[in-house]
């Protein structure tokens, strides 16, 4: 079936026998190939011929051996682009389906994805795991300059993680979190505050004092200088405050 495949074809049906490929092509017009050594063998030398296809449907036969071979071949060809026709009474091999007058196009459309969209194998994760091993320090996250003990516990601020700090009223949660956020903000981490309890003016005053490391109430002439520097930080505040509508 290879001479009938055009350069622009992106879909292919892979079968186990020549007559199956002919039956498929006759009934559906879809590019179809027959494996040269039967339904249970996919020689590595053939893989380059299949690189142009974005979608490959494996319809190899009607027995368990063919079904197991189809699942194995799908892993070789990339699970993301493969679909499988499960053997059954209503889905026999293509030649038999044509003889029975079954709708081959409908059977192809009902083919099962070889890989579940919510499940991956280690093969798909392998390169990313290697990348994390090579870049251990980068993966650990951005370290805090002010809190070396926190670095030991959390290994740094990592994208995609949620950290919850809890404690009784007056224990210093807001004071600590503002220092925690300021530390990262000064290292270029874009920071958004959603403070539903303390209003933004009071929160900004706390953070500015921490940023300047001094009481600006006693040195108001320095306010504009520190405020200009503080303004350059990638720091933002939500306008929400107090109880909000759930929407």
GIRA-V143786 format. One record per pair of residues at least 6 apart in sequence whose ideal C-beta (glycine too) atoms are under 6 Angstrom apart, sorted by the first residue. I is the first residue (numbers start at 1). GAP is how many residues later the second one is. If there is no record, write none. Layout:
[[I,GAP] [I,GAP]]
//
This chain:
[[1,20] [1,31] [1,32] [1,33] [5,26] [9,22] [10,43] [10,44] [11,44] [12,19] [12,41] [12,44] [13,11] [13,17] [13,19] [13,44] [13,46] [14,19] [14,42] [14,44] [15,6] [15,19] [15,44] [16,19] [16,22] [16,23] [16,44] [16,45] [17,17] [18,16] [19,76] [20,73] [20,74] [20,75] [21,11] [21,12] [21,13] [23,71] [23,72] [23,75] [24,8] [24,70] [25,7] [27,71] [27,77] [28,76] [28,77] [39,21] [39,22] [39,27] [39,30] [40,25] [40,29] [42,31] [54,27] [55,26] [56,21] [56,25] [56,26] [57,26] [57,51] [57,54] [58,12] [58,15] [58,26] [59,26] [59,35] [60,6] [60,9] [60,10] [61,32] [62,25] [62,30] [62,31] [67,20] [70,14] [74,8] [74,40] [79,35] [79,36] [82,32] [83,28] [83,30] [84,28] [84,30] [85,6] [85,26] [91,16] [97,7] [132,7] [140,15] [140,16] [141,15] [141,16] [141,17] [142,14] [142,15] [142,45] [143,8] [143,13] [144,6] [144,7] [144,39] [145,38] [146,37] [157,27] [165,8] [167,6] [178,28] [178,29] [179,31] [181,10] [182,25] [182,28] [185,6] [185,48] [185,50] [190,44] [191,44] [192,44] [193,44] [194,44] [195,8] [199,42] [200,37] [208,22] [211,19] [212,14] [216,7]]
//
